[in-house]
Amino acid sequence: MKFRNVLGIDFGGSGIKGAPVDTKEGVLLAERYRIPTPNPANPENVIQVIKKIANSFKWDGPIGIAFPAVVQNGIVKTASNIDQSWIGMNAAKMVRQATGLPALVVNDADAAGMAEMKFGAGKGMNGLVLLVTVGTGIGTVLFSQGKLVPNSELGHIYLPSGREAEEFASDATRKKENLEWNEWGQRFNVYLKEMERLFWPELIIIGGGVSKKKQLFINELDLHTKLTIASAKNEAGIIGAALAARANRKSLKPY
């Protein structure tokens, strides 16, 4: 199966968005279409949204979906910020059956990382690179010598204070606790320093929704590691999901 253009879909905590992607250039071929994440975000509801997005583009080619969970061979293994009924489900197979199209599901942070490493802030880096995406939760992805270490869930580590990192420093926590951006930035710095201490990356890339607000918290970050902001920002998941589907095109099945 040879193809260049893929429909990338990013399943997030507040919205599910998608657009056709030119995987050679790493650009969207149309304005992204966004639908609020349904409540509950169970398989039936989410699959219907994915199908609606595909239909909105009259799509008849391959689909890549960035999913907010650990995904192994298309099967959902965790459900921190989505409905628990996803666990054990073959999400890729469900999308194929609903759309009749070849589809692949990948961890959302991994997808964002693939986009940044090929087209964005991590391009050309061969050392250990850590991407941290911050939104409803905290997603992480590690690349070593340009190769992905899949499904790293470092947003769920416990900090020396005893608090889980995601519960302590996600953007959802900032909103819930009504934190000022500088207060939140200090918390985020605690988390990043722990990542620095444990992994000694050569580069840390900050992505997710907070990357658009960098000027409000960047001065609170005090690290030895080189730090940069993701260049693809909210499009990284869409682009990365499409890249993942293209990279695994030999394993895609029509339904």
C-alpha positions, 0 to 999 in steps of 0.5 A: 500500500503506497500513499502520501496523504493521510487523514490525521485525527487527534483525540483530546480531552476537550476536542477531537480534531482532524485534517488531511495531511501531506506526510511528505511535507508535514502540512495540513491540506485543509483547515482542521475540523474540530468537534467537542469530545463527547461526554461520556467519551466512550467507544461508541460516542468517540467512534461516531465523532471520528466517522463524522470527521472522516465524512466531512472531508469525504475521505476514502483513504488511510486514517491515523488517530492519536489516542490519549492512552497507551496503545499496543497493536491497536488495543487500548491499555489505559484510560486516565483521561477517557472512559474506562470502557476503552480498556481492552478495546481494539480501537484501530479495528473499531475505526476500520469497521465504522469507516471501511477505511485502513486505520492505525491508532497510536499514543497521542504523545508519541504522535506529537513527538513523531511530528516534532522530530521529523518536521519541528523542534527535534529535527536533526537531533540524535541524542535523548530528546524528551517531548512533554505535552501539557493539556488535560493531562501530561503526555511524554515521549522519548526519542533516543538516537532518533528512535521512538521509545513508545508509550512512555507515561512519565506524566504519571510518575510521583514527584518527591512531594508524593503527588502524581505529576499530572495531578500536580502540574497539568493544565487541567489542574491549573484551571481547577485550582485557579492558579496564576500562570507564574504559580503553575510555571513553578509547578511545571518547573518542579516536574521538568527538573525531576525529568532532567534528574532522571533522564538527562535529556539533551533537549526538552520540547514543550508542546500541547495547549500550554505551548501557545502561552509560553510567554506567561510561564517560560521565565519560571523554568530553570533547567540545565537542559536546552529547552524549546517550544514545539513548532507544530503546536496543536497540529502536532497530534494530527500530523504525527498520527498521519505519519504513524499511519504512513510509517506502518502502512504495510500493517494497515488493513481496510476493515 
